Amino acid sequence: MNILLDELFDEDLVADLATHHHRVVHVGQTRYTGSSDPALVPFAKNFDVFITLDLHRQETEWVAVNQGLIEGGLQIVRLRLPRRLPKTRAAIRQQCLEPLLRKFGEWEALLRAGACLITITHLGTVIRARIPAEVQAMLAQRSRL
């Protein structure tokens, strides 16, 4: 699986994910550093999965803003951060990234089963997994509002 990792993640996560036999590229290591998620669409199409941070946006709002990523056929894993982030990098790693890596297989299986958008907690627990038809219905409903 080819994974594009949001630049808001620590670059150390690249090596951690690579141990699961995946090719991982950190956005911060590309010419797209500093770009918004929608600006990443052309580059992201070269990957199977984009792992990004959710900065407390509602799912429908996030999908509307990042519609191009999903319509480009990219599968997305959104990591919802806790309301209060730990203060140190070591604490962030222990409280957010290590649980994420332990549960990697669970959401990887959902992606392989056809989910295109998975939202997970900072502990790696799946909140919801959406298939393409559900995401399209969300977008259609939003456009009617």
Number of C-alpha atoms within 10 A of each C-alpha: 14 15 23 23 25 19 20 13 17 15 16 10 16 18 13 15 17 15 10 12 10 14 16 21 21 22 22 17 11 11 9 15 14 13 12 10 17 13 14 17 18 11 13 21 19 13 17 17 24 26 19 19 19 19 13 12 10 9 16 14 13 14 19 16 12 17 17 18 22 20 15 13 15 20 24 23 24 22 25 20 16 15 8 6 13 14 8 9 11 11 12 15 17 14 16 21 20 17 16 20 15 12 15 15 12 12 20 15 11 17 21 11 10 13 22 24 25 21 23 22 18 22 20 21 17 18 12 12 18 17 16 16 11 14 21 16 11 16 16 12 11 13 9 6 5
